[in-house]
Amino acid sequence: MPVIKIHKNGEAHEGEIPDNSNMVVRAGIRQFPYPHLTYGCGMGKCAKCMCKIITGETSLPEPNWKEKKILGSKLEQGYRLACQLWISADLELSQA
């Protein structure tokens, strides 16, 4: 199972999620990364789940059209939308 580490508000939160899981879906049913992940619509429209990938970016799929539209040049800075990511490897990220 992938290990997810979230840095937020000066704290680090770590937990496992099942392989091929979406963090926003899991948080929505009150499983880790709940309550540490900020999210909104879950459909790639609001960008509330935007996070900066610290490690594990090579295991992620290429950004889809929603991420490209919402994030634009922030993609080049390592930002992604958590709602659009299905996780299959360890990942470390930060969220404001």
C-alpha positions in Angstrom: 0.0 0.0 0.0 1.3 3.4 -0.9 2.4 5.7 2.0 1.2 9.3 1.7 2.9 12.1 3.7 1.2 15.5 3.8 2.9 18.6 5.0 0.4 21.3 6.1 0.5 24.2 8.6 3.9 23.2 9.9 2.9 19.6 10.6 3.4 16.3 8.8 0.8 13.6 8.6 1.5 10.2 7.2 -0.7 7.2 6.4 -1.3 4.4 4.0 -3.9 4.2 1.3 -4.9 1.2 -0.8 -3.2 0.9 -4.2 -4.9 2.9 -7.0 -6.8 5.1 -4.6 -7.8 8.7 -5.0 -7.0 10.8 -1.9 -10.0 13.1 -2.3 -12.4 10.1 -2.5 -10.9 8.6 0.6 -11.0 11.9 2.5 -14.6 12.2 1.5 -15.5 9.0 3.2 -13.5 10.1 6.2 -10.5 7.8 5.7 -6.8 9.0 5.6 -5.9 11.6 4.4 -9.0 13.0 6.2 -9.0 15.5 7.9 -5.6 16.7 6.7 -6.3 17.2 3.0 -8.2 20.3 1.9 -10.5 19.6 -1.0 -13.7 20.9 -2.6 -15.6 19.7 -5.6 -13.5 16.6 -6.4 -14.0 17.1 -10.1 -11.0 19.3 -11.0 -12.9 22.6 -11.1 -12.2 24.5 -7.9 -8.5 23.8 -7.2 -9.0 23.6 -3.4 -7.1 20.3 -3.5 -4.1 21.8 -5.2 -0.9 20.5 -3.7 2.8 20.7 -4.4 4.5 17.3 -5.0 7.7 16.9 -3.0 8.6 13.3 -3.9 7.0 10.7 -6.0 6.1 12.8 -9.0 7.6 10.2 -11.4 5.0 7.6 -10.3 2.1 9.9 -11.2 0.3 10.0 -14.5 0.8 13.0 -16.9 -1.4 15.9 -16.0 -4.9 15.7 -17.7 -6.7 18.5 -19.5 -8.4 19.6 -16.3 -5.1 20.1 -14.5 -3.6 21.8 -17.5 -6.6 24.2 -17.6 -6.7 25.0 -13.9 -3.0 25.0 -13.0 -1.4 26.2 -16.1 2.2 27.2 -15.4 2.0 25.9 -11.8 2.3 22.4 -13.2 5.9 23.3 -14.1 6.4 24.3 -10.4 5.3 20.8 -9.2 1.7 21.5 -8.4 -1.1 19.0 -9.1 -4.8 18.5 -8.2 -5.2 15.7 -5.7 -8.7 14.9 -7.0 -7.2 14.0 -10.4 -4.5 11.6 -9.1 -4.9 7.9 -8.6 -2.1 6.9 -6.3 -0.1 3.7 -6.8 3.2 4.5 -5.1 4.5 6.5 -2.1 3.9 10.2 -2.4 5.0 13.2 -0.3 3.2 16.6 -0.8 2.5 19.9 0.8 -0.7 21.9 0.9 -1.2 25.5 2.0 
